Amino acid sequence: VEFEEDYMALLTSGYNCRCLNEKKEKIVVKKVAQLKPGDLLVFVKDSAEDIFDKLTELIKQSDKDIKDKADLVALWKRVFMDYMQIQEMSIAEFQKKLKQVGIERTTSTVRSWMDKGCICPEEDALRAIALIVQDAKLNSYLGKVIVACRQIRSLHGRLGKYLARMIVSATSGPLLVEESKLQELLGDLSSYADVMEVCKKGRKKV
């Protein structure tokens, strides 16, 4: 993907592009195939990290309650990934197991659960995972994991809105209550983010 001033990014097809919508003041996620000239991509300055991974990590360091919730969210994925590896199970095989317990999901959906950017599947699918995997810790904490997933997903939504407002308006205007908490934890997010405008894209093997 080529940007202004001869900058270039080499992105895999599965990369989650965080794009700034200036009019609506929010961050939207696009796949590389969906990028168009004029799109504004948000990156972490001088880093290959995902902007939301960076911000979530900063919040976890500042807020123990959020760190505990993030750890609960990580539990389901660790258990799921370990199960797939130990059982040497394919995506299609796990999809069949889901169907056996009454949950219909496509193979692409199941594959997306393995993505780094996936916070959590829907509640019915998460309950099915716990039922199939039969991990004692996950089953014991399942209710708390489901609640934590909702809260972390909500946090990401709030982060997107806050980051967009910081970039577009430099926090001019009154902050919402939940944004005030984020400002207290994160300060000026523009110090973490670079925004680059897409000029063109093409397929290149490197």
N, C-alpha and C positions, 0 to 999 in steps of 0.2 A: 504494500500500500504506500503510495507516494503522497507526501504532504508538501506544504509550501517550503521554500528555501532549500529544496533538494533533500529534505529529511525523508527517511524511508523506514518502514516497519515490516519485518517478515513475520507474518501471522499464520498460524495453522488454521485449518478450516473450522476447528472446534472452538477457537478463541472467542470469549465473550467480549465484544466490543462495547465499552461504556460510552454512549453518545449523548452529548448535551443538546437538549431541546430548549433553545433560548426563550421562545415565546411562552412555553408552559412552565419554564423553570424547573425541569426535572431531568433525571438521567434515565435513558432507556437502553436496554440491552439489545444488540443486534449481532447476528453471526456475520462472518466476513463476507459471505455471499450476498448479504443484504446491504452492504455498504454502497453508498453512492457519492459522487463528487459533491462537496459542500457539507457532508456530515462532519460533525465536530467530535473527535475522539478525545476522551479524557484518560490521561496516563499518570502514573506516579512519577514525579520528577526524578531523573537519573536512576531509574530502577525498572526491572522487568516485572515487578509485582503488580498484581491486580489492585486497582485503587480501593476496592471494597475490602480486600484482604488486609491492606495496609491500615485502613481506618478502623476496621473491626479489631485488629490487633492493638492499636493505640487505645481504643476504648476498654478492651479487656485488661490492659495494664493499669488503667485508671479506675476501673469499677469492678470490684470483686463479684458482685451479683451477676453482672453480665458475663464475666469469665466463667462462673459456675454454670450458667445457662449454655454458654458456648461449648463447654465440656460435655454437657448432657447431649447436646445436638451431635457432637462428634462420636458419641457412643454408638448410635444406631449404625452409622456408616462403617465404623471400625469392625463391628460385629458382622455386618453384611459382607464387607470385603473379605474378611477372614474366612467366612463360611464359603464364599464362592471359590476362594483359593484352595482351601483344605479339601473341599469336595470336588475340586477340578470341574466345576459346573459351568456350562455355557449360559449365555444370556437366554437363549431359547429354552433351555432346560428349566431355568428358574421361572421363566414366563409360564411354563406348563404347571409348575408347582403353585404359582399364584392362582391360576385358573382352577386348580383343584380345591382351593379354599375360597373360591367365589369372587376373585378379583381379576378383572380383565385389564391388561395393560399391553401396549405394543412393545416389541423388542427395543425400539429406539427410546422409549420412555424408561425402560429398565436400565438400558445402557447409560442414560443421562444421570441416573442416581449415582453412578461412579464418578461423574465429573466433579472436579474440585469446587466448582461454583454452585453445585446443588446443595442447598441447605437441608432439605428434607422432602420426601415424597408426601402425597396427601395422606391424611390420617388413616383412611381405610387400608391403604397400601402399607403404611408403616406397621399397623397392627398385624397385617398378613405376614410381613417380614419377620416380626417377632414370633409369630405362630410357627412359621416354617423353620426358622433358625434354632429356636428353643435355647436361647442363651439366658442363663439364670439372671444375670445382672440386668440385661435389657428388659426382660419380663418384669423384674422387680421394680425398675424405674420407669416403665413404659408411660405411665400417666404423666410423670414429670417431664419426660423427654418430649412428649407431644406438646405440652404447654410451652416448653423452652423453644421448640421449633417455631411455634406461632410468634413468640416474642422476638426471636432473632430475625425471622423473616420481616416482621414489622420494623425492627431496627434498621434493616437494610433499606426498606422503603423510605424511612425518615432520613437516613444518611444520604440517599439519592437526592431527595428534595433539598436538604440542607446544603449539600455540596453544590448543587445547581444554583441555588440562591447566592451562595458565596461567590461563585465564579461570575454570574451574570450581573449581580447588583452590589457586590462587596458589602453585603449585609445591610444595605440601606432599607429603611422601613422597619417596623416592629417585628421581632421574632415571635414565632409561635411558642407555646409553653414547652413542647417537647424539643424544639430547636434550641431553646435556652440551655437545656441540659447538655445538648450536644456541643454547644459553643463553650460551655464551661469545661467540658472534657477535651475538646479538640482545638479550640481557638480558631485561628484563621486558616481554613482548609486550602486557600489558594497557595499557601507555602508548600503544599504537598503535590499539587496537581498542575499538569501541563495540558493545554487544550490545543489540538492540532487539527487543521481542516484538511479533509481528504481531497486531493486533486485528481488522482486516478488510481486504479488498481489493476493488477494483472497476475497471471500465474507464472511463477518462476521457480525452477528447481535450484536449490543452493546446496 
